[in-house]
Amino acid sequence: MQKVLFTLVVIFITAVFTAQTSTAATVLIYHHVDENTPKSTSVTTEQFIEHLELIESLGLKVVPLPVIVNAIKDGTPVDHNWVALTFDDGFRNVYDNAFPILKERNLPFTVFVNPQMVKPSKLYMDWSQLKTLTEHGGDIMNHTLAHENLVQDGLTAKDVEDNILLAEAMIKEKLGQNHKTLAYPFGEYNDVIKGILKKHGFVGFAQHSGAIGNSSDLQALTRFPANGIYANPKTLKAKLNSIPFDFNNQSPTDTMSELGADAPTWTVELDSKDFYQSQLACFITGQNGPYKPEWLTKTSFKISAPESLQTGRVKYNCTAPSIKHSGRFYWTSKLWITLPKDLAQPALTE
């Protein structure tokens, strides 16, 4: 009897420990892999190799993006050693420079493409090149038809829906892949666009930063940029080791903010926390910081920028060092899109 009880206790402790430690994954976003493309959206081939070596040195495992997504969908543990590599826009230099390295190392990866921009050219991959990627660990996913800004291009909800579904159908027809996963162009989305994705069973990836786990929003999954000023291995290491906050609820979920209005307040309710309240710090795009949030309860807080937000994309980035996992940080980000009052907000009308 004592042996049975001991076994049950061990199983229980193991389950709890697994639930606490196996709930984090990181996704990296790249655009160009080339020495002669815009530096803000590029890494050199040498930098890309350096990133892969860093991932290996940290004991992380590069997995296909659907592995992470399906774990969140199924409610199974998201392994804290998982990392996924994604490339937006389908640039030709990814085929020429990154693909041979990934193929040699037998690493899976994802390329988000705009089907109407897929053609033989010096800038973009064509369908035959994309097909070759699928034969060597590549997943090809949706980035809208022609890189439309779903929030600011004057599209109605019907326009957005038709665009996403047609792009998905073209990828399926050309490549036989149908992942129902969209990367928002420019990382911009709102609640209506998220609703369209959810209606059709799509997952959405943005460009604001943070680790992801079982409590992440499947229509607003975060990725860490790894190009330009974010290519530094020292700062990338902290991001690869980051942990997602254990969200219970957050408000608002929408991203829209009116220019000139009071800075929006983001309220977060956590299911649990593994950091000291005093060590939670938030940084706001275009404003000094860090800022300390106001704690409402032991597991809920709110943060508002001290000044009105600037035009465009603004992020509240919040981090805190873990108590249980020395050297690792909880990391999350809230996206705001600030538009002038007279600018129509597409996808909010039928």
N, C-alpha and C positions, 0 to 999 in steps of 0.2 A: 504493500500500500504506500509506504513511504517512498519507494522507488518511483511509483506512478506519479505521486504528487510532485516529486523532484523533477521528473521529466516534463510535466505540464508547466511547472514554473519556468523551466529553461526555455520551453517553446514560447511561452508568453513573453519573456524578456527579450528573446530573439526577435519576435514579431514587432515588439515595441521599438527595439533598436533599429530594425530594418526600416520601419515606418519613419523614424526620425532622420535616418541618414541616407536613404535611397530615394530621395524625392527631388533631385536637382539635375538639370541638364542645361547645357549652353549651346546656342546656335550662333555661328559666326556668319556675317554677311560680307561678301566681296562684290566688286564690280569688275574693274579691269585688273588683269595681271600682266603688266607691261611697264617698260621703262620710259615710254614716250607718250603716255596718255595723261590726262589731267591728274595731278598729284592728289587732289582732294578725294578722288574716287579710285585710287590705284594703289597696288603694291607691286614691287618689282618681283621678278622670279626668285631672286635671292631671299627677299623678305618672306615670300610665300613658303619657301622651303624651311626657313627659320621658324615660321609658325608651326609647321607640321612637326618639326623636331621638338619644339616646345611642348606640343600636345603629347608627344610620345614620352618626353622626359617626365611629365607630370603623371604618367600612368593612366591617361585618359584614353577612351576608346572611341574612334570615329565610327558612327553608326549612320545608316540611312535615315533621313528625316522622318519618313513614315513610322519608323520604330518608336521614336519619341512621341509623335502625335498619337499613335494607336495606344500607347501606354496610358496617356492622359485620358483618351476616350474611354478606355476599358477600365480605368480606375486601378490599374496595376502599377507597382512601383516604377518611378522614373529613376533610373540608375544615376547616382551622383558622378559616375565616371563617363557618362555619355556626352559626346559633343558631335554636332552636325555642321557640315560645311555647305554654305549656299552661295550662289552667284546670281546676281540680278542682271537682267537685260539681254543675256545671250551673246555677249561680245565675242568676236572671232579670236581675240587674244587669249580667252579662256581655253579655247580649243587648242590653240597653238602652243601656249606656254604652261597653263595649269594642268590640262588634261594628261599630257605625257607623264608628269610627276605623280599625279593621282593614280594613273594606270599602273605605273611601275611599282607603287607602294600598295596597290590593290585596295584603295580607299574609296568608299562610297561618297557621293556628293549629289547636290541638287542644283539645277539651273532653272531659274524662273524666266520665261520667255514671253515675248509679245508676238503672237503668230503672224500678224500683218507686217511685221518687221523682219521676219525670218526670210532671208534671201541670200543668194550668192553675192558677197561683197567683202571688202576689206575690213568693214566694221562689225558686221553681224555674222553669226553662223547660219548655214542653210539647213534644210531638213535632213539632208544626207549626213551632215556632220553631227547633228543632234541625234540621229539614229545610231551613229557610231558610239556616242556617249552612252546611250541606253544599253549597249552591249558590253559595257565595261564599268558598271556600277553607277551609272548616271540616272537620276530621276528628273524628268522634265515636267515643270509645273507652270501654273497660270500666273501671268503678270499683266493681265488685260490685253485687249487686242493690239493697241498701239501706244502703250504707256500713257494712257489718259490719267489725268489727275481726277480721281473720282469725286473729290470734294469741291474743287475750284474750277472745273471746266464747263460748268453750266449744264450738267447732265441731270436728267430727271431720274427718279428711282427706276422707272422702266428702262431707260437708257442703260443704267448701270447693270441691271439684271441681264438684259440682252447681251451686253458686251461680255460679261463674265461667262455666261453660258456658251456663247459662240466661240470664244477663245478656248474654252475647255473642249468643245466638240472638235475644233480644228486640231488640237494636240492629240486627241484620241484617234482621229482619222489618220493623221500623218505618222504617229509613233506608237499607237496602241496603248498609251498610258492615260490613266484617268484618275488622278490622285485627289481631285477636288480640294486642292490647296492653292490659295491665292496669296501672292505677296503684293501688298498695296503699293502702287507706284508712289514714290516720294514718302512712303510710310504713312500716307494720310487716309483717314477713314472717319466715320461717325457712326452713331447708333443705328441709323437707317441702313447704311451699307452693311454693317454687321448683321442686321436683321435679314438682309437679302442672302448673305452667305449662310446663315443658320437655316433659313427656309429650305435651301437646296443642299444642305449637308456639307457645306464647305468649311474649311479651316482657313483662318486669316493670319498672315504674318506681317508685322509692321517693322519699323526701323528704330523705335526707341528701345533703350537698353534694359537688360535684366535677365537673370536666369529664369527658367521655366520649370514648372512641376505640376503636381496633380491638381492644384487649386487654380492654375492659370486659366485665363479666359481664352477659349479655343478660337474665338474670332478676333483676338488682339494679342497674339503671341509675340513676345519680344525677341529681338536678336541683338547681338553686339556687333557694331561695325568694326572691321579689322583692317580698313584701308586708310590711306592718308595719315592724318595726325594720330589715328588710333592704331597704327601698325606697330608701335613700339612694344617689343616683347615684354618689357618690365610691367607696363600697365595692362597688357593683354593677359598676362599670367594671373593677375588678380581677378579679371573677368572670367577666365576659364575656371577658376576655383570658386566662383560666386555661388550663392545659395538663394533660391526664391523665397520670398515671404510667404507665409502660410495664410493666404487670404480666406476670410470668411465672407466678407462683403466690402465693397468700395463704392463710393458715390461722389460725383456722378460718373457714369460709365461713358457718357458722350465726351467728345473731344472739343466741341465748338465753344469759342469764347469771343465776345464782341470787343472790337478794338475800342479803347478808351473807357471801357466799363471797369468796375472794381475787379481786381484780380480774383479769379475763381478759387474756391476752397475745395480741396480734395480731402475727403474723409475716408479713413481706412479702418476696418475692423478685422483683426487677425483671429484665427482660430486658436493659435498658440504662438509663443515667441521664445526665442533662444538668444536674447540679447538684453542688455540693460537699457532701460528707457533713456537714460542720460546720454547714451552713446549713439542714438539715432540722429543722423544729420541729413539735411536735404539741401540740394543745390538747384538753382533755378536759372535757366538759360537767360543770359544777358543781364543778370543781376548779381550783386555781391553775395557772398555766403561764406560758410554754410549757415543754414537756418535751422533752428530747433523747432520741431512741431509741438503743438499743444496736445498733451495726453488727456484724453477724455475718461478712459478707464485703464485698467492694467493692460488691456490688449487692443485699445482703439485710440487713434490719434487723428488730428487734422492739420493741414498745412496750407497756407495761402501766401502768395508772393507779397512782399511789402509794397511793391509798385505795380502799376498796370502793366500788362504783358505787351511785349513788342509784337509787331505784325509777323505773321507766319507761324512756324512751328516752334513751340516752347515746351520744354520738358521740366517737370519736377523729378529730379533724381534723388532717391533716398537710399542710404546705406547704413549698415550697423555691423560691427564685428560680432561674430558668433561666440558664444560662451563655450559650447561643447566642442566646436571644431576650430582649434587654434589656427590663426592665420587666414581664415576664410571669412568673407563678408556676405551678409544678406544684401541684396541689390534689387531695386525695382525702379520703375520709371512710369510717370503719368504724362501722356501727351496732351497738349492743348493746341488747337489751331485757331489763331486769332485773325479774324477778317474784319475789314471796315464794315460799318453798319449798313451801307448802301449796296454792298456786294451780295448778290444772290447766293444763297447756300444750296447748291445742287444736291440732288438725291434726297431732298426734304420735301419735294413736291411730286405729285403723281403726273 
